[in-house]
Amino acid sequence: MDKIVTGLATYGRDGWLTSTQGLPDGKQALSMGKTWKQAQELLRQAAELALKAPPGSVAIDLKLENAGLQKLVDEVHRKRAILRDAEFEYQAALGVASRTLTKTATVRDVAEMLGCSHQYIAKLAPKSAS
C-alpha cells in the first residue's frame, strides 16, 4: 500500500454511505455498500480512481461518522491489542516454565501445575531440549 486514506461511514436505509477525508486538490471519493466490507472496498476503488492511483495502492482507514460509536469500536481494538500482547507474554512464560520444570518433574505433573495438557507441555519442552 502506497497511501492510507481516511474514510467516514454512516449507516443509511440502504446500507453504508462512505466518503473520503483529506484527499489532495479538494478531491473526494464516495461509495455505498450493503455491508461494511463492500462499502470499504468500493470506497478504496473510488479513492484510487480519484487519485489516479494504481489498483491496490490505496488502503482505507474507515471510521464511523458517529464519534460515540467509533469510540466503542476503538476500545474493542485497543482491548484486542492488549489481549494479543498478554497472550504472547503468557506463551513465553509457559515455555520457560515448561522447559525449566520438566527438568525436575514429569510432563504430566508440570501440565497439572500449569493448567494445560501434558501433550502441550511435551511440545513446549521436548526431551531432546533437556
Residue pairs with C-beta under 8 A, 6 or more apart in sequence:
1 56
1 57
1 58
1 59
2 53
2 57
2 58
3 51
3 53
3 57
3 58
3 59
4 58
4 59
4 60
4 61
5 20
5 21
5 22
5 23
5 29
5 44
5 47
5 51
5 58
5 59
5 60
5 61
6 20
6 21
6 22
6 60
6 61
6 63
7 18
7 19
7 20
7 21
7 29
7 40
7 43
7 47
7 60
7 61
7 62
7 63
8 18
8 19
8 21
8 62
8 63
8 64
8 65
9 16
9 17
9 18
9 36
9 39
9 40
9 62
9 63
9 64
9 65
10 16
10 17
10 64
10 65
10 66
11 17
12 32
14 32
14 34
15 32
15 33
15 34
15 35
15 38
15 39
16 32
16 33
16 34
16 35
16 36
16 38
16 39
17 30
17 31
17 32
17 39
18 30
18 31
18 32
18 33
18 39
18 40
18 42
18 43
18 62
19 28
19 29
19 30
19 31
19 43
20 27
20 28
20 29
20 30
20 43
20 46
20 47
20 50
20 60
23 29
23 47
23 50
23 51
24 51
27 50
27 51
28 50
29 43
29 46
29 47
29 49
29 50
30 43
30 46
31 39
31 42
31 43
31 45
31 46
32 39
32 42
33 39
33 40
33 41
33 42
36 62
39 62
40 60
40 62
43 60
43 62
44 58
44 59
44 60
45 55
47 53
47 58
47 60
48 54
48 55
48 57
48 58
51 58
63 70
63 73
64 70
64 73
94 114
94 116
94 124
95 124
95 125
97 110
97 114
98 110
98 114
98 121
98 124
98 125
99 124
99 125
99 129
99 130
101 110
101 113
101 114
101 125
102 110
102 121
102 125
102 130
103 130
105 113
107 118
107 121
107 122
107 125
108 118
110 118
110 121
110 125
111 117
111 118
111 120
111 121
114 121
